[in-house]
């Protein structure tokens, strides 16, 4: 254990403002054995009782902490008088994230053989013995610093450790993560042993809270506040990510709407052309259907209209005609009376060209003078038969002389006879003489 002096030089912190590292000069250190039956969650209470037992001052006047051996069989407890720290300029300890002794920064280092470590500081150097394979130092003491980085003060090895090695280290600026976790790094001065690990070192959070020398009540409140702050920070981070995600979705939605707008405008511009193409395609399909099914819409309408006009004066009117496949026609129209409709449907049925599919449907609404009807017919095409040419009519002939037709038979009714059977009259014309010779 080091012997603290009453007057200490005023010095500045040896690290960045987030972490305050105090020289071992201000601390007295003791190693305490832990009872085997002690539970891990009781170590803090046991360390406090041990500090009360060995400290010459009340705990309210001390700033203390402890380190636990990995096997849990021993504690390294240390304490500094609060008034002495204030006189040295370390009064606002609450302004730092962590307040630790400088030798605590090497907690977790490993050496394959017994090693004498000298940790260089600005005002004091801290030396300690590091047993082979252990993770906590022993024989901690403070010495005046070297005159220069290359002028190393010899470190005396223990008598029973003839195979021990020495190493000089200088602490580098501490790196703090976003959640307040420090990483301690060191550089070697002079020749350094190649076996072992001492940089970088990142202690766990619970180790740091145990090693911190500030009061227990403050550490409890600060730990809770940091957890709350970390939770809020995490929530804000998630909220920011969610907001960015929403903004990204909004951007994608805007881009999608803009793209749809351009596509709709293009569709609108091409709508007339598409309709013309559709109409052309529909017409081609109908023509193809007509060609495949041998539809004869003109012949069907002509045959139906001929039958209608052959009835003479009739009140049958067509409103709409629908021609389907297999030459089926549906006629919707009006008739003056039911009798006219029946006469028309009988004529269609007897024509030999049409066959009724269903009985005609007729309806006469109140206030209407005509009968509305609908009739479906199947058309059977018949090849066109040319009508016979009318017989030649013979022009009337002048009356024949009595002597020529005295024996002709009398005709009581008109008869059609051929022009070859008409007899030619036999007449004698007087001789023609010139006018000058007549007297």
HELIX and SHEET records of a PDB file:
HELIX    1   1 UNK A   24  UNK A   26  5                                   3    
HELIX    2   2 UNK A   40  UNK A   42  5                                   3    
HELIX    3   3 UNK A   43  UNK A   54  1                                  12    
HELIX    4   4 UNK A   59  UNK A   61  5                                   3    
HELIX    5   5 UNK A   82  UNK A   87  1                                   6    
HELIX    6   6 UNK A   93  UNK A   95  5                                   3    
HELIX    7   7 UNK A  102  UNK A  106  5                                   5    
HELIX    8   8 UNK A  205  UNK A  211  1                                   7    
HELIX    9   9 UNK A  216  UNK A  293  1                                  78    
HELIX   10  10 UNK A  297  UNK A  310  1                                  14    
HELIX   11  11 UNK A  325  UNK A  327  5                                   3    
HELIX   12  12 UNK A  338  UNK A  350  1                                  13    
HELIX   13  13 UNK A  402  UNK A  405  1                                   4    
HELIX   14  14 UNK A  419  UNK A  421  5                                   3    
HELIX   15  15 UNK A  435  UNK A  437  5                                   3    
SHEET    1   A 2 UNK A  19  UNK A  22  0                                        
SHEET    2   A 2 UNK A  98  UNK A 101  1                                        
SHEET    1   B 3 UNK A  28  UNK A  33  0                                        
SHEET    2   B 3 UNK A  74  UNK A  81 -1                                        
SHEET    3   B 3 UNK A  62  UNK A  68 -1                                        
SHEET    1   C 5 UNK A 138  UNK A 144  0                                        
SHEET    2   C 5 UNK A 124  UNK A 130 -1                                        
SHEET    3   C 5 UNK A 115  UNK A 120 -1                                        
SHEET    4   C 5 UNK A 165  UNK A 171  1                                        
SHEET    5   C 5 UNK A 186  UNK A 188 -1                                        
SHEET    1   D 2 UNK A 175  UNK A 176  0                                        
SHEET    2   D 2 UNK A 182  UNK A 183 -1                                        
SHEET    1   E 4 UNK A 317  UNK A 324  0                                        
SHEET    2   E 4 UNK A 328  UNK A 335 -1                                        
SHEET    3   E 4 UNK A 371  UNK A 379 -1                                        
SHEET    4   E 4 UNK A 354  UNK A 356 -1                                        
SHEET    1   F 4 UNK A 317  UNK A 324  0                                        
SHEET    2   F 4 UNK A 328  UNK A 335 -1                                        
SHEET    3   F 4 UNK A 371  UNK A 379 -1                                        
SHEET    4   F 4 UNK A 361  UNK A 363 -1                                        
END                                                                             
